[in-house]
Amino acid sequence: MEQTTPMHTDDPSLVAAFEARIAAGESIEPKDWMPERYRKQLTRMMSQHAHSEIVGMLPEGNWITRAPSLRRKMSLIAKVQDEAGHGLYIYCGTETLGVDRHELVQQLLDGRAKYSSIFNYPTLSWADMGVIGWLVDGAAIVNQTVLAKASYGPYARAMIRICKEENFHKRQGLEICATLASGTPAQKAMVQDAVNRFWWPALMMFGPSDTDSPNSAELLKWRVKRKTNDELRQRFINLTVPQAQAMGLTLPDPDLIFNETTKDWEFGEIDWSEFFEVIKGNGPCNHERLAARRDAHANGAWVRDAAVAYAAKHDARATAAA
């Protein structure tokens, strides 16, 4: 007779005590007991976030050598360095959940892990650097400021630091967009084209509609998330429309209209078929992004080997001295 492995079930009394702590607004720390499902959801969410920071370096890194001035080049280099730091910071956070970061990186390289769909779109002009800062980092800030109140302490604390740097990134992008929008007709056309291409993918960054989000209910129950995908998306739109108007840019949504009753900007239908195709790996740059990460990982093997060898040599010397 075939044997089956029994499913893991948490002690109901421990679950009840855990949920009481969540309801009381307490912070959950790495050594605290937590349901296995909570641990897995956090690992999934945090690893996707870390992967997004690392993959997000690629579309901007391509423009460092083509930045139009030394000032722009320095700012873009600083931003890309920040993104690398964010990724490493969050990978460290996942390790507090008992996961090895090398395992998570391997999942990314194998194509088993997901990252933000927005980074699978090409950057075709310098204006894209401004629009990514304004829209993409702007969307990230809306999401991450809420995560700064997440129930898991290490993740919440990481968001406080990361949001400060993301605010710099958004201001940098907003300045680039404003400069181009007030420049020559060709410059304004360039930034308008970038807005047209990135607006809808930026709205998709918040994830599917609440009715189609498989993980939101649990994350809200455990207060990892404090707002739904649709609530965050609406807040982002409400913040962004006045900024576009101030720069004289048009958002590519003919159905965009202000509701005097709700004080919300109502918007048109998002093409969710595009979103799901991208996260399945069929976006414009999915294969290119993963190929770049695999090449970078392979080319950096000697650095990892050297670090391991140095650590072993250091340990051997310490042992001998003892």
VOGU-3710 file (C-alpha; in Angstrom, 3 decimals, decimal comma):
1> meqttpmhtd> 0,000/0,000/0,000  1,384/3,427/-0,968  2,366/5,598/1,982  1,542/9,276/2,020  3,312/11,975/3,969  0,931/13,596/6,460  0,244/17,272/5,851  1,798/19,668/8,324  -0,765/21,214/10,645  -0,082/23,909/13,220
11> dpslvaafea> -1,166/23,610/16,847  -4,560/25,393/17,043  -3,697/26,951/20,398  -0,479/28,417/18,987  -2,351/29,715/15,943  -4,944/31,364/18,181  -2,235/33,040/20,285  -0,438/34,174/17,128  -3,575/35,686/15,619  -4,327/37,437/18,904
21> riaagesiep> -0,909/39,084/18,718  -1,598/40,153/15,140  -4,979/41,592/16,139  -3,316/43,511/18,958  -0,916/45,099/16,477  2,191/43,387/17,820  5,276/42,885/15,700  6,303/39,314/14,870  10,047/38,728/15,179  12,207/35,920/13,720
31> kdwmperyrk> 12,417/33,855/16,918  8,689/34,086/17,589  6,444/31,164/16,747  4,510/31,655/13,511  2,234/29,450/11,388  4,037/27,672/8,586  1,711/29,297/6,057  2,634/32,761/7,373  6,320/31,896/6,966  5,780/30,641/3,416
41> qltrmmsqha> 3,717/33,647/2,368  6,354/36,018/3,731  9,141/34,100/2,011  7,273/34,232/-1,304  6,452/37,923/-0,992  9,863/39,065/0,267  11,813/36,992/-2,232  9,745/38,392/-5,118  10,473/41,874/-3,784  14,210/41,169/-3,559
51> hseivgmlpe> 14,266/39,667/-7,065  12,454/42,742/-8,379  15,085/45,064/-6,927  17,906/43,065/-8,526  16,265/42,607/-11,937  15,160/46,253/-11,802  18,793/47,317/-12,061  18,985/46,002/-15,634  16,739/48,373/-17,634  18,342/51,398/-15,955
61> gnwitrapsl> 21,899/50,092/-15,991  21,746/50,060/-19,799  21,441/53,857/-19,774  24,333/54,764/-17,451  26,790/55,183/-20,319  24,224/57,134/-22,373  23,095/59,619/-19,712  23,041/63,141/-21,204  25,264/64,770/-18,574  27,726/63,914/-15,808
71> rrkmsliakv> 25,130/64,925/-13,201  22,538/62,580/-14,677  25,115/59,795/-14,920  26,100/60,156/-11,253  22,468/60,184/-10,131  21,615/57,106/-12,189  24,664/55,197/-10,897  23,641/56,051/-7,330  20,107/54,851/-8,006  21,211/51,524/-9,478
81> qdeaghglyi> 23,520/51,006/-6,503  20,581/51,680/-4,182  18,511/49,023/-5,943  21,276/46,462/-5,442  21,389/47,368/-1,763  17,622/47,026/-1,441  17,746/43,554/-2,942  20,513/42,403/-0,601  18,754/43,967/2,372  15,530/42,061/1,652
91> ycgtetlgvd> 17,404/38,823/0,928  18,854/39,186/4,435  15,304/39,571/5,706  14,215/36,319/4,082  17,097/34,537/5,802  15,512/35,405/9,149  12,698/33,081/8,027  15,145/30,187/7,702  15,680/30,405/3,934  19,102/30,433/2,278
101> rhelvqqlld> 19,447/33,372/-0,113  21,443/31,187/-2,531  18,385/28,975/-2,863  16,229/32,013/-3,648  18,707/33,309/-6,221  18,788/29,897/-7,867  15,001/29,926/-8,100  15,246/33,246/-9,956  17,930/31,958/-12,322  15,923/28,794/-13,009
111> grakyssifn> 12,843/30,830/-13,884  10,853/29,386/-10,982  10,589/32,678/-9,068  8,602/35,745/-10,035  9,528/39,405/-9,931  7,652/42,602/-10,765  6,141/42,490/-14,249  7,209/46,092/-14,950  10,849/45,116/-15,454  10,017/42,998/-18,471
121> yptlswadmg> 9,415/46,073/-20,625  12,185/47,704/-22,705  13,682/51,133/-22,037  13,807/52,786/-25,455  14,854/56,356/-24,656  16,419/58,514/-21,970  12,908/59,689/-21,057  12,206/56,159/-19,838  14,667/56,793/-16,985  12,518/59,695/-15,872
131> vigwlvdgaa> 9,223/57,863/-16,256  10,506/54,805/-14,398  11,562/57,036/-11,519  8,295/58,952/-11,526  5,782/56,163/-12,173  7,483/52,881/-11,258  9,252/54,101/-8,140  6,199/56,207/-7,330  4,065/53,068/-7,407  6,649/51,250/-5,286
141> ivnqtvlaka> 6,508/53,996/-2,653  2,712/53,765/-2,401  3,009/50,024/-1,829  6,067/50,064/0,424  4,996/52,819/2,795  2,129/50,504/3,766  4,550/47,586/4,091  6,505/49,672/6,603  3,648/48,779/8,967  3,723/45,061/8,120
151> sygpyarami> 3,320/42,621/10,988  6,728/41,005/10,363  9,314/43,191/12,061  12,380/42,692/9,808  10,360/43,392/6,650  8,686/46,472/8,133  12,012/47,915/9,301  13,600/47,276/5,923  10,814/49,251/4,245  11,482/52,335/6,365
161> rickeenfhk> 15,011/52,615/5,027  14,103/51,594/1,490  11,234/54,094/1,221  13,572/56,964/2,079  15,781/56,037/-0,851  12,827/55,364/-3,157  11,616/58,903/-2,490  14,950/60,138/-3,843  14,468/57,948/-6,917  10,994/59,318/-7,549
171> rqgleicatl> 12,182/62,914/-7,213  15,016/62,196/-9,614  12,582/60,757/-12,161  10,078/63,563/-11,695  12,811/66,125/-12,329  13,881/64,380/-15,545  10,262/64,261/-16,756  9,609/67,897/-15,875  12,794/69,009/-17,628  11,931/67,124/-20,808
181> asgtpaqkam> 8,277/68,188/-20,714  9,322/71,849/-20,632  12,025/71,406/-23,270  11,948/71,257/-27,049  8,999/69,737/-28,925  11,145/66,644/-29,578  11,950/66,292/-25,870  8,315/66,647/-24,854  7,294/64,101/-27,485  9,944/61,721/-26,130
191> vqdavnrfww> 8,697/61,885/-22,541  5,060/61,659/-23,653  5,906/58,491/-25,585  7,536/57,021/-22,467  4,449/57,841/-20,391  2,230/56,195/-23,009  4,260/52,977/-22,815  4,704/52,753/-19,033  1,380/54,007/-17,644  -0,613/50,792/-17,889
201> palmmfgpsd> 2,263/48,474/-16,837  2,769/50,756/-13,806  -0,865/50,237/-12,799  -0,375/46,483/-13,137  2,482/46,621/-10,608  -0,014/46,508/-7,745  -1,115/43,061/-8,798  -4,429/41,753/-10,094  -7,786/43,086/-9,045  -8,825/42,094/-5,529
211> tdspnsaell> -11,308/39,581/-6,903  -8,498/37,748/-8,730  -5,702/38,014/-6,147  -5,070/34,557/-4,605  -2,906/35,733/-1,699  -4,382/39,065/-0,603  -6,940/37,668/1,852  -4,325/35,852/3,942  -1,850/38,720/3,805  -4,516/41,174/4,934
221> kwrvkrktnd> -5,680/38,839/7,703  -2,140/38,618/9,057  -1,541/42,350/8,487  1,428/41,789/6,249  -0,525/43,995/3,867  -2,734/46,787/5,197  -4,396/47,812/1,924  -5,774/45,820/-0,998  -4,279/45,909/-4,490  -7,150/48,044/-5,775
231> elrqrfinlt> -6,930/50,485/-2,857  -3,203/50,999/-3,448  -3,708/51,373/-7,198  -6,372/54,024/-6,641  -4,139/55,976/-4,258  -1,317/55,928/-6,798  -3,589/57,240/-9,543  -4,961/59,983/-7,310  -1,413/61,132/-6,516  -0,092/60,864/-10,054
241> vpqaqamglt> -2,772/62,539/-12,188  -2,174/66,035/-10,728  1,575/65,614/-11,271  1,016/64,745/-14,928  -1,277/67,751/-15,321  1,320/70,054/-13,755  3,907/68,918/-16,313  1,499/69,175/-19,234  1,650/65,440/-19,910  -1,328/63,330/-20,959
251> lpdpdlifne> -2,008/59,960/-19,371  -3,060/57,433/-22,062  -6,523/56,714/-20,693  -9,503/58,342/-22,422  -11,765/57,145/-19,605  -9,835/58,966/-16,883  -12,262/61,290/-15,071  -12,482/62,884/-11,637  -15,400/61,784/-9,468  -16,521/64,781/-7,380
261> ttkdwefgei> -18,374/62,539/-4,952  -15,611/60,058/-4,124  -12,724/62,474/-4,892  -11,108/59,650/-6,842  -9,837/59,597/-10,401  -11,819/56,878/-12,154  -9,865/55,043/-14,827  -10,376/52,685/-17,735  -10,160/48,910/-17,909  -6,722/47,367/-17,413
271> dwseffevik> -5,707/44,702/-19,930  -5,130/41,896/-17,449  -4,438/39,412/-20,243  -1,210/41,313/-20,902  -0,285/41,214/-17,210  -0,770/37,464/-16,917  1,186/36,823/-20,111  4,120/38,832/-18,767  4,222/37,041/-15,424  4,061/33,717/-17,280
281> gngpcnherl> 7,324/34,687/-18,941  5,958/35,960/-22,252  6,657/39,677/-21,859  8,818/41,751/-24,240  12,004/41,289/-22,191  11,485/38,276/-19,903  14,079/36,108/-21,629  16,521/38,993/-21,977  16,324/39,889/-18,273  16,848/36,322/-17,051
291> aarrdahang> 19,677/35,757/-19,534  21,428/38,869/-18,206  21,051/37,678/-14,600  22,377/34,207/-15,470  25,387/35,691/-17,273  26,131/37,986/-14,334  25,861/35,068/-11,895  28,192/32,917/-13,988  30,714/35,727/-14,471  30,753/36,382/-10,736
301> awvrdaavay> 31,536/32,791/-9,777  35,233/33,569/-9,242  34,331/36,278/-6,715  32,169/33,860/-4,719  34,874/31,177/-4,867  37,501/33,670/-3,707  35,307/34,774/-0,798  34,784/31,166/0,300  38,507/30,448/0,038  39,379/33,558/2,022
311> aakhdarata> 36,886/32,672/4,748  38,295/29,129/4,977  41,834/30,472/5,186  40,808/32,944/7,895  39,083/30,194/9,890  42,134/27,929/9,572  44,406/30,653/10,907  42,040/31,348/13,806  41,939/27,658/14,665  45,714/27,370/14,536
321> aa> 46,135/30,429/16,761  43,731/28,981/19,307
//
